[in-house]
Amino acid sequence: MTERDAIEQAEPSVDELVAAFTVRREHDRWAAVPPAWFGGGLFGGTLIGQAVAAACAAQSPEHPPERRMHSLHAYFLRPGRAGEDVSFTVEPLKEGRTLSLYTVAAWQDERQLLSMTCSFAVDTDGYEYQLPPVEAGEPPAVAVPDRWPGHVERMGPTPPDQDGTMRSTARNWLRTAGRLPDDPALHASVIGYYSDITSTGGRPLHLEGNVDGLISLDHAVWFHRPARVDEWLLFDVHSLINAGGRGVLRGALYTRDRTLVASVAQEMIIRPVG
């Protein structure tokens, strides 16, 4: 048995990932079960991804098929539990021919966990411009499974500049463990999940620790271009500020050829840890 064969046999099935980001209709709501990939607590990225799935599922079949989610803004209100149903309400704020806005709320035991607004739009022709990404090398030829049905190759921060600051405080290569269906909503949902894999990048003075003391407050994602999450994506994270017990970071998701496909902004509570 080769090393690749051994790794592939150890990988979790992608069926679990597809199930996690597939919502079902329940009366006037949508529902899903957040998996316990990271223990009993509900990982914020899972909640974001499932909220994206609910918003996409609620779209009317009369809407243009080329219309897709292009932004979301969310507040985490309360912690939730993995392995137990979460339901989602989706309400329209504006219905337009090319652009529509919705509110999405996540509930568990009738306790609201998340409040999110999101927007769908049709792409149009126009200017094409982006800043170049940081250097992060290439993803590994043989990927090692992570705790979820996918891979995370952690590249670490960039070396400090002379003033001690870093251009990037976390760089991760991300990819699902296997090929996914050609469903744009599913890939957008997993990008929503990816967008919260910021490691300790929001706390540059304690990068070597774990994520204890980091609690997400609000979260924003802009989906610039469609992308496949079963192909390697580079997530570059850099911290802007730690002040007042909070921190703000920005992130950018690139394809392997360094095309920018999504941008992220996040604020979190940062508590000192020993």
C-alpha positions as a Markdown table, in Angstrom:
| # | Residue | x | y | z |
|---|---|---|---|---|
| 1 | Met | 0.0 | 0.0 | 0.0 |
| 2 | Thr | 1.4 | 3.4 | -1.0 |
| 3 | Glu | 1.4 | 6.5 | 1.3 |
| 4 | Arg | -1.3 | 8.1 | -0.8 |
| 5 | Asp | -3.5 | 4.9 | -0.5 |
| 6 | Ala | -3.1 | 4.9 | 3.2 |
| 7 | Ile | -4.1 | 8.5 | 3.5 |
| 8 | Glu | -7.1 | 8.2 | 1.2 |
| 9 | Gln | -8.4 | 5.2 | 3.2 |
| 10 | Ala | -8.1 | 7.3 | 6.4 |
| 11 | Glu | -10.0 | 10.3 | 5.0 |
| 12 | Pro | -13.6 | 10.8 | 6.1 |
| 13 | Ser | -16.2 | 10.5 | 3.4 |
| 14 | Val | -17.2 | 13.7 | 1.7 |
| 15 | Asp | -20.8 | 12.5 | 2.1 |
| 16 | Glu | -20.7 | 13.9 | 5.6 |
| 17 | Leu | -19.6 | 17.3 | 4.3 |
| 18 | Val | -22.3 | 17.3 | 1.7 |
| 19 | Ala | -24.9 | 16.4 | 4.3 |
| 20 | Ala | -23.7 | 19.1 | 6.7 |
| 21 | Phe | -24.3 | 21.8 | 4.1 |
| 22 | Thr | -27.5 | 20.5 | 2.7 |
| 23 | Val | -30.6 | 22.0 | 4.3 |
| 24 | Arg | -34.1 | 20.4 | 4.4 |
| 25 | Arg | -37.4 | 22.2 | 4.4 |
| 26 | Glu | -39.5 | 22.1 | 7.6 |
| 27 | His | -42.7 | 24.1 | 7.3 |
| 28 | Asp | -41.6 | 27.8 | 7.0 |
| 29 | Arg | -38.0 | 27.1 | 7.9 |
| 30 | Trp | -34.9 | 25.3 | 6.7 |
| 31 | Ala | -33.0 | 22.9 | 8.9 |
| 32 | Ala | -29.6 | 21.2 | 9.2 |
| 33 | Val | -27.5 | 19.3 | 11.7 |
| 34 | Pro | -24.1 | 20.9 | 12.5 |
| 35 | Pro | -21.5 | 18.1 | 12.7 |
| 36 | Ala | -19.3 | 17.6 | 15.7 |
| 37 | Trp | -16.0 | 17.9 | 13.8 |
| 38 | Phe | -14.5 | 20.1 | 16.5 |
| 39 | Gly | -16.3 | 18.7 | 19.6 |
| 40 | Gly | -19.6 | 19.6 | 21.2 |
| 41 | Gly | -19.5 | 23.3 | 20.5 |
| 42 | Leu | -20.9 | 24.6 | 17.3 |
| 43 | Phe | -18.1 | 26.0 | 15.1 |
| 44 | Gly | -19.0 | 29.4 | 13.8 |
| 45 | Gly | -17.9 | 28.6 | 10.2 |
| 46 | Thr | -20.3 | 25.7 | 10.2 |
| 47 | Leu | -23.2 | 28.0 | 11.1 |
| 48 | Ile | -22.1 | 30.5 | 8.5 |
| 49 | Gly | -22.0 | 27.8 | 5.8 |
| 50 | Gln | -25.4 | 26.4 | 6.8 |
| 51 | Ala | -26.9 | 29.9 | 6.7 |
| 52 | Val | -25.6 | 30.3 | 3.2 |
| 53 | Ala | -27.1 | 27.0 | 2.2 |
| 54 | Ala | -30.5 | 28.1 | 3.7 |
| 55 | Ala | -30.4 | 31.4 | 1.8 |
| 56 | Cys | -29.5 | 29.7 | -1.5 |
| 57 | Ala | -32.3 | 27.1 | -1.0 |
| 58 | Ala | -34.9 | 29.8 | -0.3 |
| 59 | Gln | -34.3 | 31.4 | -3.7 |
| 60 | Ser | -37.3 | 31.5 | -6.1 |
| 61 | Pro | -36.9 | 29.4 | -9.2 |
| 62 | Glu | -38.1 | 32.5 | -11.1 |
| 63 | His | -34.8 | 34.3 | -10.3 |
| 64 | Pro | -32.1 | 34.3 | -13.0 |
| 65 | Pro | -30.1 | 31.1 | -12.8 |
| 66 | Glu | -26.8 | 33.0 | -13.1 |
| 67 | Arg | -27.6 | 35.1 | -10.0 |
| 68 | Arg | -25.4 | 34.1 | -7.0 |
| 69 | Met | -24.6 | 35.2 | -3.4 |
| 70 | His | -22.1 | 38.0 | -3.5 |
| 71 | Ser | -21.9 | 39.1 | 0.1 |
| 72 | Leu | -23.0 | 38.3 | 3.7 |
| 73 | His | -22.7 | 40.1 | 7.0 |
| 74 | Ala | -23.4 | 38.1 | 10.2 |
| 75 | Tyr | -23.4 | 38.6 | 14.0 |
| 76 | Phe | -22.9 | 35.7 | 16.3 |
| 77 | Leu | -25.4 | 36.1 | 19.1 |
| 78 | Arg | -25.1 | 32.9 | 21.3 |
| 79 | Pro | -23.1 | 29.7 | 21.3 |
| 80 | Gly | -24.8 | 26.6 | 19.9 |
| 81 | Arg | -24.4 | 22.8 | 20.2 |
| 82 | Ala | -23.1 | 20.5 | 17.5 |
| 83 | Gly | -25.0 | 17.4 | 16.6 |
| 84 | Glu | -28.4 | 19.0 | 17.2 |
| 85 | Asp | -30.8 | 20.5 | 14.7 |
| 86 | Val | -30.5 | 24.2 | 13.8 |
| 87 | Ser | -33.3 | 25.9 | 11.9 |
| 88 | Phe | -33.1 | 28.9 | 9.7 |
| 89 | Thr | -35.6 | 31.6 | 8.8 |
| 90 | Val | -35.1 | 33.5 | 5.5 |
| 91 | Glu | -36.9 | 36.7 | 4.9 |
| 92 | Pro | -36.6 | 39.0 | 1.8 |
| 93 | Leu | -35.6 | 42.6 | 2.3 |
| 94 | Lys | -35.5 | 43.6 | -1.4 |
| 95 | Glu | -36.4 | 41.6 | -4.5 |
| 96 | Gly | -34.9 | 42.9 | -7.7 |
| 97 | Arg | -34.3 | 41.5 | -11.1 |
| 98 | Thr | -30.5 | 41.6 | -10.7 |
| 99 | Leu | -29.9 | 42.2 | -7.0 |
| 100 | Ser | -31.9 | 40.9 | -3.9 |
| 101 | Leu | -31.2 | 41.1 | -0.2 |
| 102 | Tyr | -32.4 | 38.8 | 2.6 |
| 103 | Thr | -32.1 | 38.3 | 6.3 |
| 104 | Val | -31.3 | 34.9 | 7.7 |
| 105 | Ala | -31.7 | 33.9 | 11.4 |
| 106 | Ala | -30.4 | 30.7 | 12.9 |
| 107 | Trp | -32.2 | 29.1 | 15.8 |
| 108 | Gln | -31.6 | 26.2 | 18.2 |
| 109 | Asp | -34.2 | 25.5 | 20.9 |
| 110 | Glu | -35.8 | 28.8 | 19.8 |
| 111 | Arg | -32.7 | 30.6 | 20.9 |
| 112 | Gln | -31.3 | 32.8 | 18.1 |
| 113 | Leu | -27.7 | 32.0 | 17.4 |
| 114 | Leu | -27.0 | 34.1 | 14.4 |
| 115 | Ser | -28.3 | 37.1 | 12.5 |
| 116 | Met | -27.2 | 37.5 | 8.9 |
| 117 | Thr | -28.0 | 39.7 | 5.9 |
| 118 | Cys | -26.9 | 38.5 | 2.5 |
| 119 | Ser | -27.2 | 39.7 | -1.1 |
| 120 | Phe | -27.5 | 37.9 | -4.4 |
| 121 | Ala | -26.6 | 39.5 | -7.7 |
| 122 | Val | -25.8 | 38.7 | -11.4 |
| 123 | Asp | -22.2 | 39.3 | -12.5 |
| 124 | Thr | -21.7 | 41.9 | -15.2 |
| 125 | Asp | -18.8 | 42.9 | -17.4 |
| 126 | Gly | -16.5 | 45.7 | -16.1 |
| 127 | Tyr | -13.1 | 46.4 | -14.7 |
| 128 | Glu | -10.8 | 43.6 | -13.6 |
| 129 | Tyr | -8.2 | 44.4 | -10.9 |
| 130 | Gln | -6.8 | 42.8 | -7.7 |
| 131 | Leu | -3.9 | 43.2 | -5.4 |
| 132 | Pro | -1.2 | 40.5 | -5.6 |
| 133 | Pro | -1.3 | 37.8 | -2.8 |
| 134 | Val | 1.5 | 37.1 | -0.4 |
| 135 | Glu | 4.0 | 34.3 | -1.1 |
| 136 | Ala | 2.8 | 31.0 | 0.2 |
| 137 | Gly | 4.5 | 28.4 | -2.0 |
| 138 | Glu | 2.4 | 25.5 | -3.4 |
| 139 | Pro | 0.0 | 23.1 | -1.7 |
| 140 | Pro | 1.3 | 19.7 | -0.8 |
| 141 | Ala | 1.3 | 16.8 | -3.3 |
| 142 | Val | 0.1 | 14.4 | -0.6 |
| 143 | Ala | -2.5 | 16.0 | 1.8 |
| 144 | Val | -3.1 | 14.8 | 5.3 |
| 145 | Pro | -6.7 | 14.7 | 6.5 |
| 146 | Asp | -7.8 | 17.3 | 9.1 |
| 147 | Arg | -10.6 | 16.8 | 11.7 |
| 148 | Trp | -13.3 | 17.5 | 9.1 |
| 149 | Pro | -13.7 | 15.8 | 5.7 |
| 150 | Gly | -11.0 | 18.0 | 4.2 |
| 151 | His | -7.4 | 19.1 | 4.3 |
| 152 | Val | -5.7 | 22.1 | 6.0 |
| 153 | Glu | -2.1 | 22.7 | 5.2 |
| 154 | Arg | -0.9 | 25.4 | 7.6 |
| 155 | Met | 1.9 | 27.6 | 6.2 |
| 156 | Gly | 2.2 | 29.9 | 9.3 |
| 157 | Pro | 2.7 | 33.6 | 9.3 |
| 158 | Thr | 5.1 | 35.5 | 7.0 |
| 159 | Pro | 8.4 | 36.5 | 8.6 |
| 160 | Pro | 8.2 | 39.7 | 10.7 |
| 161 | Asp | 9.3 | 43.0 | 9.1 |
| 162 | Gln | 11.9 | 45.2 | 10.8 |
| 163 | Asp | 9.2 | 46.9 | 12.9 |
| 164 | Gly | 7.9 | 43.5 | 14.1 |
| 165 | Thr | 4.7 | 43.4 | 12.1 |
| 166 | Met | 3.7 | 40.7 | 9.7 |
| 167 | Arg | 2.2 | 40.9 | 6.3 |
| 168 | Ser | 0.2 | 37.7 | 7.0 |
| 169 | Thr | -0.5 | 36.3 | 10.4 |
| 170 | Ala | -1.9 | 33.0 | 9.1 |
| 171 | Arg | -1.7 | 31.3 | 5.7 |
| 172 | Asn | -3.7 | 28.0 | 5.1 |
| 173 | Trp | -4.2 | 25.9 | 2.0 |
| 174 | Leu | -7.7 | 24.4 | 2.1 |
| 175 | Arg | -9.4 | 21.7 | 0.2 |
| 176 | Thr | -12.2 | 19.1 | 0.7 |
| 177 | Ala | -11.2 | 15.5 | 1.0 |
| 178 | Gly | -12.8 | 14.5 | -2.3 |
| 179 | Arg | -14.7 | 15.7 | -5.3 |
| 180 | Leu | -18.0 | 17.5 | -4.7 |
| 181 | Pro | -21.1 | 17.8 | -6.9 |
| 182 | Asp | -21.2 | 20.7 | -9.4 |
| 183 | Asp | -23.6 | 22.7 | -7.1 |
| 184 | Pro | -22.7 | 26.4 | -6.8 |
| 185 | Ala | -24.7 | 26.7 | -3.6 |
| 186 | Leu | -22.7 | 23.9 | -2.0 |
| 187 | His | -19.4 | 25.4 | -2.9 |
| 188 | Ala | -20.5 | 28.8 | -1.7 |
| 189 | Ser | -21.6 | 27.2 | 1.6 |
| 190 | Val | -18.2 | 25.6 | 2.1 |
| 191 | Ile | -16.5 | 28.9 | 1.3 |
| 192 | Gly | -18.6 | 30.3 | 4.1 |
| 193 | Tyr | -17.2 | 27.5 | 6.3 |
| 194 | Tyr | -13.6 | 28.1 | 5.2 |
| 195 | Ser | -13.9 | 31.8 | 6.0 |
| 196 | Asp | -13.8 | 31.1 | 9.7 |
| 197 | Ile | -10.7 | 29.0 | 9.6 |
| 198 | Thr | -8.5 | 31.9 | 10.7 |
| 199 | Ser | -6.4 | 29.9 | 13.2 |
| 200 | Thr | -4.8 | 32.3 | 15.6 |
| 201 | Gly | -4.3 | 34.9 | 12.9 |
| 202 | Gly | -6.3 | 37.5 | 14.8 |
| 203 | Arg | -3.9 | 37.5 | 17.7 |
| 204 | Pro | -0.5 | 38.3 | 16.3 |
| 205 | Leu | 1.2 | 38.6 | 19.7 |
| 206 | His | 0.3 | 35.0 | 20.6 |
| 207 | Leu | 0.3 | 33.1 | 17.3 |
| 208 | Glu | 2.0 | 30.0 | 18.8 |
| 209 | Gly | -1.0 | 29.3 | 21.2 |
| 210 | Asn | -4.3 | 27.7 | 20.4 |
| 211 | Val | -7.7 | 29.4 | 19.7 |
| 212 | Asp | -8.6 | 29.7 | 23.4 |
| 213 | Gly | -9.7 | 33.2 | 24.2 |
| 214 | Leu | -10.8 | 34.0 | 20.7 |
| 215 | Ile | -14.6 | 34.5 | 20.3 |
| 216 | Ser | -16.1 | 35.7 | 17.0 |
| 217 | Leu | -18.4 | 38.7 | 17.2 |
| 218 | Asp | -19.3 | 39.5 | 13.6 |
| 219 | His | -18.3 | 38.2 | 10.2 |
| 220 | Ala | -18.4 | 39.4 | 6.6 |
| 221 | Val | -17.7 | 37.6 | 3.3 |
| 222 | Trp | -17.6 | 39.0 | -0.2 |
| 223 | Phe | -17.8 | 36.3 | -2.9 |
| 224 | His | -16.0 | 37.9 | -5.9 |
| 225 | Arg | -15.9 | 34.9 | -8.3 |
| 226 | Pro | -17.3 | 31.4 | -8.2 |
| 227 | Ala | -14.7 | 28.8 | -7.0 |
| 228 | Arg | -14.5 | 25.1 | -6.4 |
| 229 | Val | -13.7 | 24.1 | -2.8 |
| 230 | Asp | -12.6 | 20.6 | -3.8 |
| 231 | Glu | -9.5 | 22.3 | -5.4 |
| 232 | Trp | -6.8 | 24.0 | -3.4 |
| 233 | Leu | -7.6 | 27.5 | -2.1 |
| 234 | Leu | -5.1 | 29.7 | -0.3 |
| 235 | Phe | -6.6 | 31.6 | 2.7 |
| 236 | Asp | -4.3 | 34.5 | 3.6 |
| 237 | Val | -5.2 | 36.2 | 7.0 |
| 238 | His | -3.7 | 39.4 | 8.5 |
| 239 | Ser | -4.6 | 41.1 | 11.7 |
| 240 | Leu | -5.3 | 44.8 | 11.5 |
| 241 | Ile | -5.5 | 45.7 | 15.2 |
| 242 | Asn | -5.9 | 44.3 | 18.7 |
| 243 | Ala | -7.4 | 47.0 | 21.0 |
| 244 | Gly | -10.0 | 47.3 | 23.7 |
| 245 | Gly | -10.2 | 43.5 | 24.2 |
| 246 | Arg | -11.2 | 43.0 | 20.6 |
| 247 | Gly | -9.4 | 42.4 | 17.3 |
| 248 | Val | -10.2 | 42.9 | 13.6 |
| 249 | Leu | -8.7 | 40.8 | 10.8 |
| 250 | Arg | -9.0 | 40.6 | 7.1 |
| 251 | Gly | -8.7 | 37.5 | 4.9 |
| 252 | Ala | -8.5 | 36.7 | 1.2 |
| 253 | Leu | -9.2 | 33.4 | -0.5 |
| 254 | Tyr | -7.2 | 32.7 | -3.7 |
| 255 | Thr | -7.2 | 29.8 | -6.2 |
| 256 | Arg | -4.0 | 28.0 | -6.9 |
| 257 | Asp | -3.2 | 30.4 | -9.8 |
| 258 | Arg | -3.7 | 33.3 | -7.3 |
| 259 | Thr | -7.1 | 34.5 | -8.6 |
| 260 | Leu | -8.9 | 36.3 | -5.7 |
| 261 | Val | -12.3 | 34.6 | -5.2 |
| 262 | Ala | -13.5 | 35.8 | -1.8 |
| 263 | Ser | -12.6 | 38.4 | 0.9 |
| 264 | Val | -13.3 | 38.2 | 4.6 |
| 265 | Ala | -13.5 | 40.6 | 7.6 |
| 266 | Gln | -14.0 | 39.5 | 11.2 |
| 267 | Glu | -14.1 | 41.1 | 14.6 |
| 268 | Met | -13.5 | 39.0 | 17.7 |
| 269 | Ile | -13.2 | 39.2 | 21.5 |
| 270 | Ile | -9.6 | 38.5 | 22.4 |
| 271 | Arg | -9.0 | 37.4 | 26.0 |
| 272 | Pro | -5.5 | 37.0 | 27.3 |
| 273 | Val | -4.4 | 33.4 | 27.9 |
| 274 | Gly | -1.5 | 32.0 | 29.8 |
